[in-house]
Amino acid sequence: MNAAVLLIASVVVLVAGYVYYGGWLAKQWGIDPKRKTPAHELEDGMDYVPAKTPVVMGHHFSSIAGAGPINGPIQAAVFGWVPVLLWVLIGGIFFGGVHDFGALFASLRNKGQSIGEIIDNSMGRAAKKLFLTFGYLTLILVVAAFSSIVASTFGNTTAAGAAVEGATLAANESTAMISILFIALAIAFGFFIYRKNVPIGIASVVGVLGIVAIVALGLNFHPISLSYNAWMWIVGAYILVASVTPVWILLQPRDYLSSFLLYFMIAAGIIAVIGGVVSGNGNFQVPAFGDAALKGTGVFTTGTAFPALFVTIACGAISGFHSLVSSGTSAKQLDNEKNARPVAYGSMLIECLVAVISLCAIGFVWAAASDGTYASPTQVFAGGLSAMIGCFAPGLQNIMYQLLILAVSVFCLTSLDTATRLARYMFQEFFLHDGQTNKDVTGVKKVITNPYVSTALTVVLGVALGMNGYTKIWPLFGAANQLLAAIGLLAVCTWLGSVGKNNKMFYIPMTFMLAVTICSLGQTIKAKMTAYLSGAADYWALIQSVIAVLLVALSVVLAVIAVKTLLQQHKEKASGSKEEAA
């Protein structure tokens, strides 16, 4: 297979999906550009802050991207490029795009509230409590997995305590230094935009030049060298502070600036793939339908294509975390309802493009990925694309490798901040009634719903789990995240039905995702419990089993409530039609 043909064909399919299917969804749901958004209606300078479309787009895309569209396709490449590509394209257009766009639209029509509040409105308070519990558990896994990935790209040791040496150590130290400087740059950017009213165009040019400057500095000056565990706690402290500050100070400016790194990464990927092919070295070595002998080795996942493929590739096709971002932060910043399609549906499809580029990257270094040369999917991604660039610009290969590693770590930090902020919202919502704030309650509720207390709890739990390393977290996170996607689809579907809008496009995605994820978690429970009881695994296997059982139980109950709600809506609609006919 020619990598350039695969990439170009994918772009054409994704653009067509955005124009035709995304446009059809907007018409079906009644997107109204004249309707006042929650960002304007409830503006508070803290969470509800109207922002220009590029800023919201930058925040949304940077938050949902993380390492997901890179790790997933590379780990799932063991099933073959045909299944991976089909799931990325079909999943992105008809599953993930619908999920993300629907969640943002539902939140916009519910005062920027979370999926939990939307469930409360359509399925009842008990269902809301179940969802908030489920969502909070999933977000702790997000914090654990992504903080581990960041610490792995910063540290001078691995999660297991082994020393990192040579070029990898230099790359890690450079990435850490640049990331620290990037945070300082973002704070300065936000100050000049929101407090000094510097035009966004001028600030963007200066911001991009600032990124170039800190990258150059970090590549040549990186005195900080700390262990994996030290970085885990530093990352925890960072997200603790970042997730409780007003969005204009760090979240909006950092995410906007990081979007330029993302666009750079996508452009570099496209140039690498096409340039590598043109130079005669762009060989795509991934077999069409995989190599069973490689399952569970190196960077590859285990299991059978069903359900493993659909759980391993999450963010590049459909991800439950996206619905929390759409309804948790993006809906509170959207300036105009017409921007919902490019921000939510468009970002999902751009993420699909990143997944396709990741597939091309492992296609170029398939042999090295198969024999264990690369320690992580992130290294495969950076190594594959930089090697492609090295085919026609050898002098840029090492620099591109470090820049690509940097881009991935920046997105993980962005996702971490957003996930922690979302976890705070959900934790507080669990104990507060609709319309209540921390100021309206007393006693124990006032203490545990305090923003700093609820955030600190999330950080401690997430970082503690992440100490085990992301490889132990990722399989459980993938299944939990995809199950959250199924529940997000159920929630938006029932809400659309309750307000009389077309919700039939949700039926197949939500049914399929429920089947996939419950099957996957069932396999996880069986495998982990068997290993633990036989003495072949430690206590972590037991913890994973308990979490998996809890997630399955919560999702089944929520699914039953949602189905009953949908059946009742259908019955009422049919009854109304008969009365109208009579």
C-alpha positions as CSV (number, residue, x, y, z in Angstrom):
1,M,0.0,0.0,0.0
2,N,1.3,3.5,-0.9
3,A,1.2,5.7,2.2
4,A,0.6,8.9,0.2
5,V,-2.4,7.4,-1.6
6,L,-3.8,6.2,1.8
7,L,-3.4,9.7,3.3
8,I,-4.9,11.6,0.4
9,A,-7.9,9.3,0.1
10,S,-8.5,9.6,3.8
11,V,-8.5,13.4,3.6
12,V,-11.0,13.4,0.8
13,V,-13.3,11.0,2.8
14,L,-13.1,13.1,5.9
15,V,-13.8,16.4,4.1
16,A,-16.8,14.9,2.5
17,G,-18.0,13.6,5.8
18,Y,-17.7,17.0,7.4
19,V,-19.5,18.8,4.5
20,Y,-22.4,16.4,3.9
21,Y,-23.0,14.4,7.1
22,G,-22.0,17.1,9.5
23,G,-24.1,19.6,7.5
24,W,-27.1,17.2,7.6
25,L,-26.7,16.8,11.4
26,A,-26.7,20.6,11.9
27,K,-30.0,20.9,9.9
28,Q,-31.6,18.0,11.7
29,W,-30.9,19.5,15.1
30,G,-31.7,23.1,14.2
31,I,-28.4,25.0,14.8
32,D,-29.4,28.6,15.3
33,P,-26.7,31.3,14.8
34,K,-29.1,33.9,16.4
35,R,-29.5,32.1,19.6
36,K,-27.6,33.5,22.6
37,T,-25.0,31.0,23.9
38,P,-24.3,30.2,27.6
39,A,-20.9,31.9,27.4
40,H,-22.7,35.2,26.9
41,E,-25.8,34.5,29.0
42,L,-23.9,33.3,32.0
43,E,-20.5,35.0,31.6
44,D,-18.7,35.0,35.0
45,G,-15.0,35.5,34.1
46,M,-14.1,32.1,35.6
47,D,-15.6,29.3,33.5
48,Y,-18.1,31.0,31.3
49,V,-16.0,33.2,29.1
50,P,-16.9,33.9,25.4
51,A,-13.9,33.3,23.1
52,K,-13.1,33.7,19.4
53,T,-13.7,30.6,17.3
54,P,-9.9,29.9,16.8
55,V,-9.4,30.0,20.5
56,V,-12.2,27.7,21.4
57,M,-11.2,25.4,18.5
58,G,-7.6,25.4,19.9
59,H,-8.8,24.6,23.4
60,H,-11.2,21.9,22.2
61,F,-8.9,20.1,19.8
62,S,-5.9,20.3,22.1
63,S,-7.9,18.9,25.0
64,I,-9.4,16.0,23.1
65,A,-6.3,15.0,21.2
66,G,-3.8,14.0,23.9
67,A,-1.9,10.9,23.0
68,G,-5.1,9.0,22.0
69,P,-5.0,9.3,18.2
70,I,-1.3,8.5,18.2
71,N,-1.2,5.6,20.7
72,G,-4.4,3.8,19.6
73,P,-3.8,3.3,15.8
74,I,-0.1,2.3,16.4
75,Q,-1.0,-0.3,19.1
76,A,-3.9,-1.6,16.9
77,A,-1.8,-1.8,13.7
78,V,-1.2,-5.4,14.7
79,F,-4.7,-6.1,13.3
80,G,-3.7,-4.7,9.9
81,W,-4.0,-1.4,8.2
82,V,-7.4,-2.1,6.5
83,P,-9.4,-2.7,9.8
84,V,-7.6,0.3,11.4
85,L,-8.3,2.7,8.5
86,L,-12.0,1.6,8.2
87,W,-12.6,2.1,11.9
88,V,-10.9,5.5,11.9
89,L,-12.9,6.8,9.0
90,I,-16.3,5.1,9.6
91,G,-16.0,5.6,13.4
92,G,-15.0,9.3,13.1
93,I,-17.7,10.3,10.7
94,F,-20.7,8.3,11.9
95,F,-19.8,7.6,15.6
96,G,-17.3,10.1,17.1
97,G,-18.4,13.1,15.1
98,V,-22.1,12.5,16.0
99,H,-21.1,11.9,19.7
100,D,-19.0,15.1,20.0
101,F,-21.3,17.4,18.0
102,G,-24.4,16.1,19.8
103,A,-22.8,16.5,23.3
104,L,-21.8,20.1,22.5
105,F,-25.2,21.0,21.0
106,A,-27.1,19.4,24.0
107,S,-24.9,21.4,26.4
108,L,-25.5,24.6,24.6
109,R,-29.2,24.1,24.9
110,N,-28.9,23.4,28.6
111,K,-27.0,26.4,29.8
112,G,-23.6,24.9,29.2
113,Q,-24.2,22.2,31.7
114,S,-22.5,18.8,31.7
115,I,-23.8,15.5,30.3
116,G,-24.8,14.7,33.9
117,E,-27.2,17.6,34.1
118,I,-28.6,16.7,30.6
119,I,-29.2,13.1,31.9
120,D,-31.0,14.6,34.9
121,N,-33.3,16.5,32.6
122,S,-34.2,13.6,30.4
123,M,-33.6,10.4,32.5
124,G,-33.9,11.5,36.1
125,R,-31.7,12.3,39.1
126,A,-30.8,8.7,39.9
127,A,-29.4,8.3,36.3
128,K,-27.5,11.5,36.8
129,K,-25.8,10.2,40.0
130,L,-24.9,7.0,38.2
131,F,-23.4,8.8,35.3
132,L,-21.4,11.2,37.5
133,T,-19.9,8.3,39.4
134,F,-19.0,6.6,36.1
135,G,-17.6,9.7,34.5
136,Y,-15.5,10.6,37.6
137,L,-13.9,7.1,37.7
138,T,-13.1,7.4,34.0
139,L,-11.5,10.9,34.5
140,I,-9.3,9.5,37.3
141,L,-8.1,6.9,34.7
142,V,-7.5,9.8,32.2
143,V,-5.4,11.7,34.8
144,A,-3.5,8.5,35.7
145,A,-2.7,7.5,32.0
146,F,-1.9,10.9,30.7
147,S,0.2,12.1,33.7
148,S,2.2,8.8,33.3
149,I,2.8,9.5,29.6
150,V,4.0,13.1,30.4
151,A,6.3,11.8,33.1
152,S,7.7,9.2,30.7
153,T,8.6,11.8,28.2
154,F,10.2,14.1,30.8
155,G,12.0,11.7,33.2
156,N,15.5,10.3,33.4
157,T,14.0,7.0,34.6
158,T,11.2,4.8,33.4
159,A,8.1,4.0,35.5
160,A,9.9,0.8,36.5
161,G,12.9,2.7,37.7
162,A,15.3,1.9,34.9
163,A,17.7,4.7,33.8
164,V,17.0,6.5,30.5
165,E,20.2,7.2,28.6
166,G,21.7,8.7,25.5
167,A,19.6,10.5,22.9
168,T,16.4,9.5,24.6
169,L,17.5,11.2,27.8
170,A,18.5,14.4,26.0
171,A,15.1,14.4,24.2
172,N,13.3,13.9,27.5
173,E,15.1,16.7,29.2
174,S,14.6,19.1,26.3
175,T,10.9,18.3,26.2
176,A,10.5,19.0,29.9
177,M,12.4,22.3,29.6
178,I,10.3,23.5,26.6
179,S,7.1,22.4,28.2
180,I,7.9,24.6,31.3
181,L,8.7,27.6,29.1
182,F,5.6,27.0,27.1
183,I,3.4,27.4,30.2
184,A,5.1,30.7,31.0
185,L,4.6,31.9,27.4
186,A,0.9,30.9,27.6
187,I,0.3,32.9,30.8
188,A,2.0,36.0,29.2
189,F,-0.1,35.5,26.0
190,G,-3.3,35.4,28.0
191,F,-2.4,38.5,30.0
192,F,-1.8,40.6,26.9
193,I,-4.9,39.3,25.1
194,Y,-7.4,39.6,27.9
195,R,-6.0,42.4,30.0
196,K,-4.1,44.6,27.5
197,N,-6.5,43.9,24.6
198,V,-3.8,43.1,22.1
199,P,-5.3,42.1,18.7
200,I,-5.5,38.3,18.3
201,G,-3.7,38.5,15.0
202,I,-0.6,40.3,16.3
203,A,-0.6,38.3,19.5
204,S,-0.7,35.1,17.4
205,V,2.3,36.1,15.4
206,V,4.3,37.0,18.5
207,G,3.1,33.8,20.2
208,V,4.3,31.6,17.3
209,L,7.7,33.4,17.3
210,G,7.8,32.8,21.1
211,I,7.2,29.1,20.5
212,V,10.1,29.0,18.0
213,A,12.3,30.8,20.6
214,I,11.5,28.5,23.5
215,V,12.0,25.4,21.3
216,A,15.4,26.7,20.3
217,L,16.3,27.4,23.9
218,G,15.0,24.1,25.2
219,L,16.9,22.1,22.6
220,N,20.2,23.6,23.6
221,F,19.6,24.3,27.4
222,H,17.9,21.7,29.5
223,P,19.5,21.6,33.0
224,I,16.5,19.9,34.7
225,S,16.9,16.2,35.1
226,L,14.4,14.4,37.4
227,S,13.1,10.9,37.8
228,Y,9.7,9.5,36.6
229,N,8.2,9.6,40.1
230,A,9.4,13.2,40.7
231,W,7.8,14.4,37.5
232,M,4.6,12.6,38.4
233,W,4.2,14.7,41.5
234,I,5.3,17.9,39.7
235,V,2.7,17.3,37.0
236,G,0.1,16.6,39.7
237,A,0.9,20.0,41.4
238,Y,0.7,21.7,38.0
239,I,-2.7,20.4,37.1
240,L,-3.9,21.1,40.6
241,V,-3.2,24.8,40.1
242,A,-4.0,25.0,36.4
243,S,-7.5,23.4,36.8
244,V,-8.7,25.9,39.4
245,T,-7.5,29.1,37.8
246,P,-9.8,31.2,35.6
247,V,-9.8,29.8,32.0
248,W,-8.5,33.1,30.5
249,I,-5.2,32.9,32.5
250,L,-3.9,29.6,31.3
251,L,-6.5,27.2,29.7
252,Q,-7.6,29.3,26.8
253,P,-4.2,30.9,25.8
254,R,-2.2,27.7,26.4
255,D,-4.7,25.6,24.4
256,Y,-4.7,28.2,21.6
257,L,-1.0,28.3,21.4
258,S,-0.7,24.5,21.6
259,S,-3.0,24.2,18.6
260,F,-0.2,25.7,16.5
261,L,2.0,22.9,17.6
262,L,-0.7,20.5,16.6
263,Y,-1.1,22.1,13.1
264,F,2.6,21.9,12.8
265,M,2.6,18.3,13.7
266,I,-0.2,17.5,11.1
267,A,1.7,19.6,8.4
268,A,4.9,17.8,9.3
269,G,3.2,14.5,9.1
270,I,1.7,15.2,5.7
271,I,5.0,16.5,4.3
272,A,6.8,13.5,5.8
273,V,4.5,10.9,4.2
274,I,4.3,12.6,0.8
275,G,8.0,13.5,0.8
276,G,9.0,10.0,1.8
277,V,7.0,8.5,-1.0
278,V,8.3,10.9,-3.6
279,S,11.9,10.3,-2.5
280,G,11.3,6.6,-3.1
281,N,11.6,5.6,0.5
282,G,8.0,5.9,1.7
283,N,7.4,2.1,2.0
284,F,4.2,1.2,3.9
285,Q,5.0,-2.1,5.6
286,V,1.9,-2.8,7.8
287,P,0.2,-5.9,6.5
288,A,-3.4,-5.5,5.3
289,F,-4.9,-7.8,7.9
290,G,-2.2,-8.0,10.6
291,D,0.2,-10.5,12.1
292,A,-1.2,-12.6,14.9
293,A,2.3,-13.5,16.1
294,L,3.0,-9.9,17.1
295,K,0.0,-9.5,19.4
296,G,1.1,-8.4,22.8
297,T,4.7,-7.8,21.8
298,G,6.5,-4.5,21.7
299,V,4.1,-1.6,21.3
300,F,1.2,-3.8,20.1
301,T,-2.0,-4.6,21.9
302,T,-3.4,-8.0,22.6
303,G,-6.7,-9.8,22.0
304,T,-8.9,-10.3,19.0
305,A,-10.0,-7.6,16.5
306,F,-13.4,-7.6,18.2
307,P,-13.5,-6.0,20.7
308,A,-9.8,-5.0,21.1
309,L,-9.6,-2.9,17.9
310,F,-12.6,-0.7,18.8
311,V,-11.3,-0.2,22.4
312,T,-7.7,0.4,21.5
313,I,-8.5,3.1,18.9
314,A,-10.5,5.5,20.9
315,C,-9.7,9.2,20.3
316,G,-9.0,8.6,16.6
317,A,-12.6,7.2,16.0
318,I,-14.8,7.9,19.1
319,S,-13.9,8.7,22.7
320,G,-16.2,9.3,25.7
321,F,-13.8,11.9,27.1
322,H,-14.8,14.1,24.2
323,S,-18.4,14.4,25.4
324,L,-17.1,15.7,28.7
325,V,-14.9,18.3,27.0
326,S,-17.8,19.4,24.8
327,S,-20.2,19.8,27.6
328,G,-17.8,20.7,30.3
329,T,-15.6,23.5,29.0
330,S,-16.1,24.1,25.3
331,A,-19.9,24.9,25.6
332,K,-19.0,27.5,28.2
333,Q,-16.8,29.4,25.8
334,L,-18.6,29.1,22.4
335,D,-19.4,32.6,21.1
336,N,-22.0,31.5,18.5
337,E,-24.0,28.3,18.1
338,K,-23.0,28.1,14.4
339,N,-19.5,27.3,15.5
340,A,-20.5,24.1,17.2
341,R,-20.0,22.0,14.0
342,P,-16.4,23.2,13.2
343,V,-15.4,23.0,16.9
344,A,-16.9,19.6,17.8
345,Y,-17.5,17.7,14.5
346,G,-14.5,19.3,12.7
347,S,-12.1,18.6,15.6
348,M,-13.1,15.0,15.7
349,L,-12.4,14.6,12.0
350,I,-9.0,16.4,12.3
351,E,-8.2,13.9,15.0
352,C,-9.1,11.1,12.6
353,L,-6.5,12.6,10.3
354,V,-3.9,12.5,13.1
355,A,-4.8,8.8,13.5
356,V,-4.2,8.1,9.8
357,I,-0.8,9.9,10.0
358,S,0.1,7.7,13.0
359,L,-0.8,4.6,10.9
360,C,1.5,5.9,8.1
361,A,4.3,6.5,10.7
362,I,4.3,2.9,12.0
363,G,4.0,1.7,8.4
364,F,7.4,3.2,7.7
365,V,9.1,1.7,10.7
366,W,7.1,-1.5,11.0
367,A,10.2,-3.7,11.3
368,A,11.6,-1.6,14.2
369,A,8.3,-1.5,15.9
370,S,7.9,-5.2,15.6
371,D,11.3,-6.1,17.0
372,G,10.9,-3.9,20.1
373,T,13.2,-1.1,19.0
374,Y,10.7,1.5,20.2
375,A,9.6,1.6,23.8
376,S,6.3,3.4,23.3
377,P,3.8,4.4,20.6
378,T,4.9,8.0,20.9
379,Q,8.4,7.0,20.0
380,V,7.1,5.1,17.0
381,F,5.1,8.1,15.9
382,A,8.1,10.5,16.2
383,G,10.6,8.0,14.9
384,G,8.5,7.1,11.9
385,L,7.7,10.6,10.7
386,S,11.2,11.9,11.5
387,A,12.8,9.0,9.5
388,M,10.5,9.8,6.6
389,I,11.7,13.4,6.7
390,G,15.3,12.2,7.0
391,C,14.8,10.5,3.6
392,F,14.9,13.9,1.8
393,A,16.2,16.3,4.6
394,P,18.7,14.2,6.8
395,G,19.8,17.3,8.8
396,L,16.2,17.7,10.2
397,Q,15.6,14.2,11.4
398,N,16.8,14.6,15.0
399,I,15.2,18.0,15.4
400,M,11.9,16.7,14.0
401,Y,12.0,13.8,16.4
402,Q,12.3,16.0,19.4
403,L,9.6,18.5,18.2
404,L,7.1,15.7,17.6
405,I,7.8,14.2,21.1
406,L,7.2,17.8,22.4
407,A,3.9,18.2,20.6
408,V,2.6,14.9,22.1
409,S,3.6,15.9,25.6
410,V,2.0,19.3,25.3
411,F,-1.3,17.8,24.2
412,C,-1.2,15.4,27.1
413,L,-0.7,18.3,29.5
414,T,-3.6,20.1,27.9
415,S,-5.8,17.0,28.3
416,L,-4.7,16.6,31.9
417,D,-5.7,20.2,32.8
418,T,-9.1,19.8,31.1
419,A,-9.7,16.3,32.6
420,T,-8.9,17.6,36.1
421,R,-11.2,20.6,35.7
422,L,-14.0,18.3,34.4
423,A,-13.5,15.9,37.3
424,R,-14.0,18.9,39.7
425,Y,-17.2,19.8,37.9
426,M,-18.6,16.2,38.1
427,F,-17.5,15.7,41.8
428,Q,-19.3,18.9,42.8
429,E,-22.4,18.2,40.7
430,F,-22.8,14.8,42.5
431,F,-23.4,16.6,45.8
432,L,-25.1,19.8,44.6
433,H,-28.6,20.2,43.3
434,D,-29.4,22.0,40.0
435,G,-28.4,25.7,40.3
436,Q,-26.6,25.2,43.6
437,T,-23.0,26.3,44.1
438,N,-20.5,25.6,46.9
439,K,-21.6,28.9,48.5
440,D,-25.2,27.6,48.9
441,V,-24.4,24.5,51.1
442,T,-23.0,24.0,54.6
443,G,-21.2,21.4,56.7
444,V,-19.5,18.4,55.0
445,K,-21.0,19.3,51.6
446,K,-19.4,22.7,51.7
447,V,-16.0,21.1,52.5
448,I,-16.0,18.4,49.8
449,T,-17.4,20.6,47.1
450,N,-14.8,23.3,47.7
451,P,-12.9,23.6,44.3
452,Y,-9.5,23.0,45.9
453,V,-10.6,20.0,47.9
454,S,-12.4,18.3,45.0
455,T,-9.5,19.0,42.7
456,A,-6.9,17.8,45.2
457,L,-8.7,14.5,45.7
458,T,-8.8,13.9,41.9
459,V,-5.1,14.7,41.5
460,V,-4.0,12.5,44.4
461,L,-6.0,9.5,43.2
462,G,-5.0,9.9,39.5
463,V,-1.3,10.4,40.2
464,A,-1.2,7.5,42.7
465,L,-2.7,5.2,40.0
466,G,-0.3,6.6,37.4
467,M,2.7,5.6,39.4
468,N,2.3,2.1,38.0
469,G,3.0,3.4,34.5
470,Y,0.6,4.1,31.6
471,T,0.9,0.6,30.1
472,K,-1.0,-0.8,33.1
473,I,-3.6,1.9,33.0
474,W,-4.2,2.1,29.2
475,P,-6.2,-1.1,28.6
476,L,-8.7,-0.3,31.4
477,F,-8.8,3.3,30.4
478,G,-9.6,2.4,26.8
479,A,-12.5,0.2,27.7
480,A,-13.8,2.7,30.3
481,N,-13.5,5.6,27.9
482,Q,-15.3,3.8,25.1
483,L,-18.1,2.8,27.6
484,L,-18.4,6.4,28.5
485,A,-18.8,7.2,24.8
486,A,-21.7,4.7,24.7
487,I,-23.3,6.4,27.7
488,G,-22.7,9.8,26.2
489,L,-24.5,8.7,23.0
490,L,-27.4,7.3,25.1
491,A,-27.7,10.6,27.0
492,V,-27.8,12.8,24.0
493,C,-30.1,10.4,22.2
494,T,-32.7,10.5,25.0
495,W,-32.4,14.3,25.4
496,L,-33.0,14.8,21.6
497,G,-36.0,12.6,21.9
498,S,-37.3,14.6,24.8
499,V,-37.2,17.8,22.9
500,G,-38.7,16.3,19.7
501,K,-35.6,16.3,17.5
502,N,-34.3,13.5,15.2
503,N,-32.2,11.0,17.3
504,K,-32.2,7.9,15.1
505,M,-28.5,8.5,14.0
506,F,-27.6,7.5,17.5
507,Y,-29.2,4.1,17.6
508,I,-26.5,2.1,15.8
509,P,-23.4,3.8,17.4
510,M,-24.7,3.5,21.0
511,T,-25.8,-0.1,20.6
512,F,-22.4,-1.1,19.0
513,M,-20.3,0.7,21.5
514,L,-22.2,-0.8,24.5
515,A,-21.7,-4.3,23.0
516,V,-18.0,-3.7,22.3
517,T,-17.1,-2.2,25.7
518,I,-19.0,-4.6,27.9
519,C,-17.5,-7.5,26.0
520,S,-14.0,-6.0,26.5
521,L,-14.5,-5.3,30.2
522,G,-15.8,-8.8,30.6
523,Q,-12.6,-10.2,29.1
524,T,-10.6,-7.9,31.4
525,I,-12.4,-9.1,34.5
526,K,-11.9,-12.7,33.6
527,A,-8.2,-12.4,32.7
528,K,-7.3,-10.2,35.7
529,M,-9.1,-12.3,38.3
530,T,-7.7,-15.5,36.9
531,A,-4.2,-14.1,37.1
532,Y,-4.7,-12.7,40.6
533,L,-6.2,-15.9,42.0
534,S,-3.5,-18.0,40.5
535,G,-0.8,-15.8,42.0
536,A,0.5,-14.7,38.6
537,A,-0.4,-11.0,39.2
538,D,-0.3,-8.5,42.0
539,Y,-3.0,-6.5,43.7
540,W,-3.2,-4.2,40.7
541,A,-5.0,-6.9,38.8
542,L,-7.6,-7.1,41.6
543,I,-8.1,-3.3,41.6
544,Q,-8.6,-3.3,37.8
545,S,-11.1,-6.1,38.1
546,V,-13.1,-4.2,40.8
547,I,-13.1,-1.0,38.7
548,A,-14.2,-2.9,35.6
549,V,-17.1,-4.7,37.5
550,L,-18.2,-1.3,38.8
551,L,-18.1,0.3,35.4
552,V,-20.1,-2.5,33.8
553,A,-22.7,-2.5,36.5
554,L,-23.2,1.3,36.2
555,S,-23.4,1.2,32.4
556,V,-25.9,-1.6,32.3
557,V,-28.2,0.2,34.8
558,L,-27.9,3.5,32.8
559,A,-28.6,1.6,29.5
560,V,-31.7,0.1,31.0
561,I,-33.0,3.5,32.2
562,A,-32.2,5.1,28.7
563,V,-34.0,2.3,26.8
564,K,-37.0,2.7,29.1
565,T,-37.0,6.5,28.5
566,L,-36.7,6.0,24.7
567,L,-39.5,3.5,24.6
568,Q,-41.7,5.9,26.6
569,Q,-40.9,8.7,24.2
570,H,-41.8,6.5,21.3
571,K,-45.0,5.5,22.9
572,E,-46.0,9.1,23.7
573,K,-45.1,10.1,20.1
574,A,-47.2,7.3,18.6
575,S,-50.1,8.2,20.9
576,G,-49.9,11.8,19.9
577,S,-49.9,10.9,16.2
578,K,-53.0,8.8,16.7
579,E,-54.8,11.6,18.5
580,E,-53.8,14.0,15.7
581,A,-55.0,11.7,13.0
582,A,-58.3,11.2,14.9
